[in-house]
Amino acid sequence: MPTKVALNWVNQNRKRLEKLSKTIWEYAEVGFCEYRSAELLALELEKEGFKTERGVAGMPTAFVATCGSARPVIGILGEYDALPGLSQKVSADKEPVKPGGAGHGCGHNLLGVGSLGGILAAKEAMIKAGIRGTIKYFGCPAEEILMGKMFMAREGLFNGLDAALTWHPMGVNSTWLSNSLALNSVKFNFHGISAHAAAAPAQGRSALDAVILMDIGVNYLREHILPEARIHSVIAKSGVEPNIVPAESQIWYFIRAPRRKEVEEIYRRILGIARGAALMTETTFDPDFIVGCYDFAPNEVLTELLENCLKKVGRPKFTIEARELASSLEATFAAGAKESVLQANHIPVELSRFTLHEKCIKGGIGKGKVLPISTEVGDVSHIVPTAQFNICCQPVGTAAHSWQVTAASGSGIGYQGMLAASKVLALASLELLTKPLILKDAKKEFREMIKREGLYKSPLPSDSKPSLGLLKPEEINLENR
């Protein structure tokens, strides 16, 4: 029976998967520097007979691994980048492994390996049961800076899939039915004329004045956009000294809204504000479009499939040691923090009474609501029917991108959740490979969504390249190359 073969494979390879996850946790490589992490995963897939293409879409740490040649084609997404500044030991005391170093504060060491375990377990069952089809592992770098999948999507790497599945470590076990926010990340570079600010101010044209005026205009714009939209900014470059009229200045915006077309409309208006600021200051400007992504559109047919598989697999099997660490980590939370995190993620607040979530939320979380984050899984969901789920890999109510997540992700709490995720992905993949009616219904739903939202068009300019220059020198470990 394919299901039994897949589940047994994960159980028999438990220590192997835990070791891989621990190794990637120790590497803690930030986006576009995941050289060792990506290579480790690619080599594991090649050992199991997958054909791997490295360096796809112009990114050295992106890869696609394929097994099979027939239809249907099922894709599983993997991530493995860490976050700067979140180095932390497996401890409930805040203590970095390396002060100022990176850490897996979003659990991507678990995500990448959990997806690996799922696809390898599915492959074992396919061989033993003679199941035809193709399975693909997508090694997606730099998710934390919303880069990897964006460039993979523009290059058409997700085209031809019949379905895509993924998961994310979290504090609860559930399917993910929330939409997310579409986004544009854009830097506006203003160019003026330098001059002595006291002796010859009339000769100068301040790029900083243009930036300030632009931001004032954007602040007034906020009153006249959707309440759910968000615009955040930082002045990344201002000037050198007060007595020099700044010739160069830069402001960096994140523009978010529930739908891609809404982001594009707000961006159009912001471009007009930039032109006005340049006109008022007699400066010039050029927008540097960093990245843009779509909102996540969950496929409910596939989501229901994932929930059924979650029920079959059951809750993660937490050890006494994992429970003790979870309780110690929970004790570090500020008063009311758990409830705040659950509320923000559209999770029932009554679950705050649990330390580790050991059931599955029936019907998923967030249906019809918008999660106030952005994810490049959104682009995949507008190319192919896509669904994702969460598994408890940290105490309930743990804040994302925190040192507590790093600690849990390198411990038995995370590993036991990860193994459950591998099983869910394996079972769901086998269902899609052997039950064509599920895929038929998922594709019907996807076509209806495309009729409403329009065909996918990459937000990225055709000549843009991954912005490796976003990394700071201290975030790059050349030994990883």
Secondary structure, DSSP 8 states (H G I E B T S, - for coil): -HHHHHHHHHHHTHHHHHHHHHHHHHH--BTT--HHHHHHHHHHHHHTT-EEEESGGG-TT-EEEEE--SS-EEEEEEE--BBTT----SSSS---SSTT--B-TT-HHHHHHHHHHHHHHHHHHHHHHT---EEEEEEE--GGGT-HHHHHHHTTTTTT-SEEEEEEEESS-EEB--B--EEEEEEEEEE-B--BTTT-GGG-B-HHHHHHHHHHHHHHHGGGS-TT-EEEEEEEE--S-TTB--SEEEEEEEEEESSHHHHHHHHHHHHHHHHHHHHHHT-EEEEEEEEEE------HHHHHHHHHHHHHH-S----HHHHHHHHHHHTTS-TTHHHHHHHHTT--GGGGG-SS--S--TT-B-TT-B-SS--THHHHHTTS-EEEEEEE-S-TT--SSSHHHHHHHTSHHHHHHHHHHHHHHHHHHHHHHH-HHHHHHHHHHHHHHHHHH-----SS-TT----GGGS-GGG--GGG-
